[in-house]
Amino acid sequence: MKVSDLINSGLFELVNEGSNTDRDISKLFCCDMLSIAMSRAPSACAWVTVMGNINTLAVASLSDAACIVLAEGVRLDDPATAKAASQGITVFRTDMPIFEAALLIHDKL
């Protein structure tokens, strides 16, 4: 599945459309500890988390995540949204729990 497929699925609200929506999503990753995500998130993953801050964007960039899905109703603040746009990171959000959001992505992979 490509990031654009996830955008077009309508499963989640699109917060920021990144610069590489043709990128493949190869794996799913769920984690809320940024230090663990930084060392263990696989490249090209869809990262589902409740950590909606600017540091999450830095970790997504370092780990080469394909996109971020913010679960549990979490939202990026304005500076983080601007940073996602400037770094070209695709970010989604949903009110669903992490597990339910991850299952929807898993079913599409």
N, CA and C of each residue as an Amber inpcrd file, in Angstrom:
protein
   327
   0.8360000  -1.1710000   0.0000000   0.0000000   0.0000000   0.0000000
   0.8880000   1.2440000   0.0000000   0.4770000   2.2240000  -0.7250000
   1.1900000   3.5020000  -0.7640000   0.5350000   4.4940000   0.2010000
   1.2770000   5.5190000   0.5670000   0.7300000   6.5690000   1.4200000
  -0.5020000   7.1800000   0.7530000  -0.4480000   7.3600000  -0.5580000
  -1.5930000   7.9240000  -1.2810000  -2.8260000   7.0330000  -1.1670000
  -2.6290000   5.7190000  -1.1020000  -3.7540000   4.8000000  -0.9170000
  -4.4110000   5.0220000   0.4440000  -3.5910000   5.2710000   1.4500000
  -4.1320000   5.5350000   2.7810000  -4.8670000   6.8800000   2.7940000
  -4.3260000   7.8570000   2.0930000  -5.0060000   9.1520000   1.9760000
  -6.3640000   8.9640000   1.3210000  -6.3830000   8.2460000   0.2080000
  -7.6160000   8.0700000  -0.5660000  -8.6200000   7.1300000   0.0910000
  -8.1770000   6.3480000   1.0690000  -9.0750000   5.3980000   1.7340000
 -10.1330000   6.1030000   2.5790000  -9.8330000   7.3000000   3.0330000
 -10.7600000   8.0230000   3.8920000 -10.8680000   7.4620000   5.2960000
  -9.9600000   6.5630000   5.6670000 -10.0020000   5.9650000   7.0050000
  -9.6990000   6.9860000   8.0980000  -8.8130000   7.9160000   7.7940000
  -8.3490000   8.8700000   8.7860000  -8.4070000  10.2880000   8.2260000
  -8.4870000  11.2420000   9.1230000  -8.4460000  12.6540000   8.7280000
  -7.0060000  13.0110000   8.3540000  -6.8320000  13.6470000   7.2200000
  -5.5020000  14.0650000   6.7730000  -5.1650000  15.4050000   7.4100000
  -4.0990000  15.4360000   8.1900000  -3.6340000  16.6630000   8.8350000
  -2.6540000  17.3820000   7.9280000  -1.7390000  16.6210000   7.3380000
  -0.7500000  17.1830000   6.4160000  -0.4050000  16.1600000   5.3510000
  -0.5070000  16.5590000   4.1080000  -0.0860000  15.6930000   3.0070000
   1.3900000  15.9280000   2.7620000   2.1630000  14.9090000   2.9460000
   3.6020000  15.0170000   2.7940000   4.0430000  15.1070000   1.3450000
   5.3260000  15.1670000   1.1570000   5.8980000  15.3610000  -0.1740000
   6.0970000  14.0650000  -0.9510000   5.9660000  12.9120000  -0.2980000
   6.2050000  11.6460000  -0.9890000   5.0350000  10.6820000  -0.7640000
   3.9100000  10.9980000  -1.3710000   2.7210000  10.1650000  -1.1710000
   2.7380000   8.9070000  -2.0310000   3.6900000   8.7900000  -2.9350000
   3.8460000   7.5660000  -3.7300000   4.6900000   6.5220000  -3.0090000
   5.1110000   6.8520000  -1.8240000   5.9590000   5.9530000  -1.0460000
   5.1670000   4.7480000  -0.5470000   5.7830000   3.5750000  -0.6140000
   5.1570000   2.3630000  -0.0900000   5.1920000   2.3530000   1.4310000
   4.1030000   1.8710000   2.0140000   4.0710000   1.5700000   3.4460000
   4.3230000   0.0750000   3.5530000   5.4430000  -0.2820000   4.1580000
   5.8200000  -1.6950000   4.1870000   5.4530000  -2.3980000   5.4860000
   5.3270000  -1.6300000   6.5640000   5.0590000  -2.2230000   7.8730000
   4.2080000  -1.2770000   8.6940000   3.7220000  -1.8040000   9.7800000
   2.9620000  -1.0410000  10.7510000   3.7690000  -1.0000000  12.0330000
   3.7750000   0.1400000  12.7140000   4.5200000   0.2710000  13.9590000
   3.6840000   1.0550000  14.9550000   3.5270000   0.5360000  16.1620000
   2.7850000   1.2020000  17.2260000   3.7090000   1.3920000  18.4200000
   3.8770000   2.6430000  18.8340000   4.7440000   2.9170000  19.9730000
   4.5170000   4.3550000  20.4150000   4.5390000   4.5760000  21.7370000
   4.3570000   5.9210000  22.2750000   5.5970000   6.4550000  22.9960000
   6.6340000   5.6570000  23.0560000   7.8820000   6.1420000  23.6520000
   8.8240000   6.5350000  22.5220000   9.1320000   7.8240000  22.4660000
   9.9190000   8.3250000  21.3520000  11.3050000   7.7000000  21.2800000
  11.9270000   7.4140000  22.4120000  13.2640000   6.8170000  22.3880000
  13.2280000   5.4180000  21.7780000  12.1870000   4.6670000  22.0720000
  12.0540000   3.3340000  21.4760000  11.7290000   3.4580000  19.9950000
  10.8250000   4.3520000  19.6490000  10.4720000   4.5440000  18.2410000
  11.6930000   4.9620000  17.4240000  12.5270000   5.8110000  18.0070000
  13.7120000   6.2780000  17.2820000  14.6510000   5.1280000  16.9430000
  14.7240000   4.1350000  17.8140000  15.6610000   3.0380000  17.5720000
  15.0240000   1.8220000  16.9110000  13.6940000   1.7150000  16.9410000
  13.0680000   0.4850000  16.4520000  12.0350000   0.6470000  15.3480000
  11.6050000   1.8500000  15.0660000  10.6070000   2.0200000  14.0060000
  11.2310000   1.6390000  12.6700000  10.6130000   0.7320000  11.9400000
  11.1830000   0.3300000  10.6560000  10.9870000   1.4110000   9.5950000
  11.9260000   1.5130000   8.7110000  11.8080000   2.4380000   7.5920000
  10.5400000   2.1050000   6.8030000   9.8860000   3.1210000   6.3120000
   8.6810000   2.9940000   5.4870000   7.4740000   2.4620000   6.2530000
   7.4660000   2.6630000   7.5630000   6.3250000   2.1950000   8.3600000
   5.2400000   3.2620000   8.4360000   4.0350000   2.8110000   8.7410000
   2.9650000   3.6970000   9.1950000   3.0320000   3.6380000  10.7090000
   3.3630000   4.7490000  11.3320000   3.5720000   4.8030000  12.7770000
   2.3070000   5.3220000  13.4410000   1.6840000   4.4930000  14.2610000
   0.4710000   4.8660000  14.9900000   0.8730000   5.1890000  16.4260000
   0.5070000   6.3850000  16.8830000   0.9420000   6.8540000  18.1960000
  -0.0420000   7.8740000  18.7590000   0.1100000   8.1760000  20.0400000
  -0.6240000   9.2680000  20.6670000   0.3140000  10.4350000  20.9930000
   1.5340000  10.3330000  20.5700000   2.5180000  11.3940000  20.8260000
   2.4250000  12.4310000  19.7050000   1.6820000  13.4710000  19.9540000
   1.4380000  14.4730000  18.9160000   2.1960000  15.7530000  19.1530000
   3.5000000  15.6830000  19.1850000   4.2850000  16.9070000  19.3710000
   5.3940000  16.9950000  18.3250000   6.1070000  18.0740000  18.3790000
   7.1380000  18.3340000  17.3760000   8.2590000  17.2860000  17.4160000
   8.4970000  16.6970000  18.5900000   9.5230000  15.6570000  18.7010000
   9.1270000  14.4010000  17.9310000   7.8330000  14.1300000  17.8500000
   7.3470000  12.9920000  17.0750000   7.7390000  13.1440000  15.6090000
   7.6540000  14.3560000  15.1050000   8.0360000  14.6110000  13.7090000
   9.5240000  14.3730000  13.5040000  10.3210000  14.7800000  14.4750000
  11.7690000  14.5520000  14.3740000  12.0780000  13.0600000  14.3490000
  11.4180000  12.2910000  15.2110000  11.6490000  10.8460000  15.2530000
  11.1660000  10.1970000  13.9620000  10.0330000  10.6310000  13.4370000
   9.5350000  10.0880000  12.1660000  10.5310000  10.3510000  11.0420000
  11.1190000  11.5160000  11.0500000  12.1220000  11.8460000  10.0330000
  13.3780000  10.9990000  10.2060000  13.8650000  10.8780000  11.4290000
  15.0670000  10.0820000  11.7010000  14.8720000   8.6050000  11.3750000
  13.6950000   8.0890000  11.6850000  13.4370000   6.6620000  11.4600000
  12.9540000   6.3760000  10.0430000  12.7230000   7.4260000   9.2650000
  12.2830000   7.3070000   7.8760000  10.8940000   6.6650000   7.7670000
  10.0010000   7.0220000   8.7070000   8.6220000   6.5340000   8.6580000
   7.9250000   7.0790000   7.4140000   7.0530000   6.2880000   6.8420000
   6.3010000   6.7260000   5.6580000   5.2320000   7.7390000   6.0340000
   4.6250000   7.5710000   7.2170000   3.5970000   8.4990000   7.6860000
   3.3620000   8.2750000   9.1760000   2.6410000   9.2110000   9.7680000
   2.2590000   9.1350000  11.1770000   0.7390000   9.1410000  11.2440000
   0.1840000   8.3000000  12.1060000  -1.2470000   8.3250000  12.3960000
  -1.3920000   8.6300000  13.8840000  -1.9620000   9.7780000  14.2010000
  -2.2180000  10.1580000  15.5820000  -3.5720000   9.5960000  15.9860000
  -3.5920000   8.7830000  17.0240000  -4.8130000   8.1170000  17.4740000
  -5.3570000   8.7770000  18.7370000  -6.5070000   8.2760000  19.1810000
  -7.1230000   8.7040000  20.4430000  -7.5030000  10.1880000  20.4620000
  -7.7400000  10.7770000  19.2880000  -8.1450000  12.1780000  19.2300000
  -7.0240000  13.1860000  19.3930000  -5.7830000  12.7200000  19.3960000
  -4.6240000  13.6050000  19.5530000  -4.4920000  14.4880000  18.3140000
  -4.1030000  15.7200000  18.5400000  -3.9060000  16.6880000  17.4480000
  -2.5180000  17.3190000  17.5600000  -1.9710000  17.6820000  16.4210000
  -0.7320000  18.4620000  16.4140000  -1.0780000  19.9100000  16.7200000
  -0.2090000  20.5870000  17.4680000  -0.4100000  22.0220000  17.6550000
   0.0700000  22.7510000  16.3940000  -0.1420000  24.0490000  16.3300000
   0.1860000  24.8080000  15.1200000   1.6670000  24.7430000  14.7400000
   2.6110000  24.9020000  15.6890000   4.0220000  24.7790000  15.3100000
   4.3710000  23.3920000  14.7500000   3.7990000  22.3480000  15.3310000
   4.0810000  20.9890000  14.8490000   3.4640000  20.7660000  13.4740000
   2.2840000  21.3090000  13.2410000   1.6550000  21.2000000  11.9180000
   2.5020000  21.9110000  10.8670000   3.0080000  23.0840000  11.2140000
   3.8820000  23.8210000  10.2910000   5.1680000  23.0440000  10.0240000
   5.7030000  22.3890000  11.0490000   6.9240000  21.5910000  10.8920000
   6.6740000  20.3850000   9.9960000   5.5290000  19.7310000  10.1590000
   5.1810000  18.5950000   9.2920000   5.1250000  19.0550000   7.8360000
   4.5550000  20.2210000   7.6020000   4.4720000  20.7520000   6.2420000
   5.8590000  21.0770000   5.6920000   6.7000000  21.6940000   6.5060000
   8.0330000  22.0780000   6.0190000   8.9310000  20.8670000   5.7850000
   8.7020000  19.7750000   6.5380000   9.5100000  18.5690000   6.3730000
   8.8780000  17.5690000   5.4160000   7.6830000  17.8510000   4.9230000
   7.0300000  16.9590000   3.9720000   6.5830000  15.6430000   4.5660000
   6.1590000  15.6440000   5.8440000   5.7400000  14.4250000   6.5280000
   4.2200000  14.3070000   6.4680000   3.7350000  13.1690000   6.0040000
   2.2920000  12.9310000   5.9780000   1.8280000  12.5500000   7.3720000
   0.8150000  13.2740000   7.8590000   0.2660000  13.0420000   9.1880000
  -1.2520000  12.9040000   9.0880000  -1.7610000  11.8670000   9.7150000
  -3.1960000  11.6380000   9.8180000  -3.5860000  11.7320000  11.2890000
  -4.9010000  11.8280000  11.5370000  -5.4070000  11.7470000  12.9010000
  -6.7330000  11.0050000  12.8980000  -7.0520000  10.4300000  14.0610000
  -8.3020000   9.7220000  14.2410000  -8.6830000   9.7440000  15.7090000
  -9.9670000   9.6030000  15.9860000 -10.4260000   9.4640000  17.3610000
 -10.3570000   8.0120000  17.8350000 -10.0660000   7.1080000  16.9250000
 -10.0050000   5.6810000  17.2710000  -8.8490000   5.3980000  18.2300000
  -8.9940000   4.3370000  19.0380000  -7.8440000   3.8690000  19.8240000
  -6.7310000   3.3730000  18.8950000  -5.5420000   3.3350000  19.4200000
  -4.3770000   2.9070000  18.6430000  -4.6080000   1.5400000  18.0090000
  -5.0920000   0.5960000  18.7880000  -5.2570000  -0.7670000  18.2960000
  -6.2180000  -0.8200000  17.1120000  -7.3510000  -0.1400000  17.2130000
  -8.3270000  -0.1470000  16.1240000  -7.7700000   0.5120000  14.8650000
  -7.0720000   1.6320000  15.0330000  -6.4690000   2.3040000  13.8820000
  -5.4210000   1.4070000  13.2260000  -4.6160000   0.7760000  14.0500000
  -3.5820000  -0.1200000  13.5160000  -4.1920000  -1.2950000  12.7740000
  -5.2800000  -1.8440000  13.2750000  -5.9420000  -2.9580000  12.5840000
  -6.4400000  -2.5460000  11.2080000  -6.9730000  -1.3440000  11.0950000
  -7.4450000  -0.8840000   9.7870000  -6.2940000  -0.7920000   8.7870000
  -5.1670000  -0.2970000   9.2420000  -3.9930000  -0.2250000   8.3510000
  -3.4970000  -1.6220000   8.0390000  -3.4100000  -2.4620000   9.0490000
  -2.9500000  -3.8400000   8.8510000  -3.7770000  -4.5480000   7.7910000
  -5.0790000  -4.3520000   7.8280000  -5.9660000  -5.0010000   6.8470000
  -5.7170000  -4.5170000   5.4200000  -5.1430000  -3.3170000   5.2780000
  -4.8630000  -2.7720000   3.9380000  -3.4780000  -3.1840000   3.4230000
  -2.5910000  -3.6070000   4.3270000  -1.2230000  -3.9510000   3.9010000
  -1.1900000  -5.2830000   3.1680000
